[in-house]
Amino acid sequence: MDAETLLTTTRSVRRKLDLDRPVEPEVITDCLRIAMQAPAAGAVLEGVRWVVIRDPALKAAVAAHVREPGLASQARYGDRVSPATLASGRHLLDVLHRVPVLVLSCLIGRPEGDPVYLNAFYGSVYPAIWSFQLALRARGLGTTITGYHLAGHEADVSEMVQAFVHGLADQPAGGALLAGRSRRPRCRRPAAGPCRRCRPRRCPPAGGRS
Ligand SMILES: Cc1cc2nc3c(=O)[nH]c(=O)nc-3n(C[C@H](O)[C@H](O)[C@H](O)COP(=O)(O)O)c2cc1C
């Protein structure tokens, strides 16, 4: 697939998610490696943790904390999207616990104040998320980004995943939730595994459990 086709045909996938087809862990790792090459302000991406959730019980627990605020959000703002999109969004909430992989992008910290830094902090994660989605799409996988849990359920989700993720203890874990299935790299901390170009001491691998 050429770049223009990829960029102009990648859409949110909700109804057409294949809930039964497994997603190989290596595909997620590879796409996260690509995601970490996205543009970011300063070292913000070094504070991003990707939490890959495959465990059915954890998926169900997280999905419950997405579904409730999701339904509330759809009830409140549903008239701002087309009926088809609304129905599609509702379907995703219905099946979220069955989606093969949930990926949380978590930002460590919660800066306040300086709008320039806030822009850099929160704005840096979305290019990476989009790169991740594009990389998955190029491999035949579909995704949708959601942020419903941020409405009152962020702390619950954070608490659930903190136990599994190195570096997240006592830190808020916000960010977006993705439901997935369907030239020389710059030197950055990789999403998983040791960095091949930096000393491990400088470039610790991201923790995580899938
Ligand atoms: C920051 C952001 C948040 C989003 N949140 C949601 C969401 O909570 N639920 C959802 O179904 N889609 C969500 N989306 C996906 C958009 O609804 C989707 O991109 C938009 O409908 C355009 O449709 P398309 O992706 O099919 O082209 C979000 C997209 C972005 C960029």
The ligand as a Gaussian input file, in Angstrom:
#p B3LYP/6-31G(d) Opt

LIG

0 1
 C       -8.642000      12.404000      19.851000
 C       -9.656000      11.489000      19.257000
 C      -10.602000      10.911000      20.087000
 C      -11.550000      10.021000      19.572000
 N      -12.456000       9.458000      20.419000
 C      -13.301000       8.536000      19.932000
 C      -14.190000       7.872000      20.794000
 O      -14.206000       8.112000      22.000000
 N      -15.024000       6.938000      20.274000
 C      -15.011000       6.618000      18.958000
 O      -15.780000       5.746000      18.532000
 N      -14.190000       7.248000      18.090000
 C      -13.338000       8.183000      18.570000
 N      -12.472000       8.813000      17.722000
 C      -12.504000       8.445000      16.318000
 C      -13.268000       9.478000      15.541000
 O      -14.599000       9.400000      15.891000
 C      -13.079000       9.171000      14.072000
 O      -11.742000       9.369000      13.748000
 C      -13.939000      10.054000      13.234000
 O      -15.238000       9.579000      13.388000
 C      -13.565000      10.016000      11.763000
 O      -13.961000       8.787000      11.260000
 P      -12.950000       7.841000      10.537000
 O      -11.855000       7.526000      11.509000
 O      -13.755000       6.630000      10.216000
 O      -12.463000       8.552000       9.318000
 C      -11.547000       9.711000      18.207000
 C      -10.600000      10.304000      17.363000
 C       -9.654000      11.156000      17.883000
 C       -8.628000      11.751000      16.953000

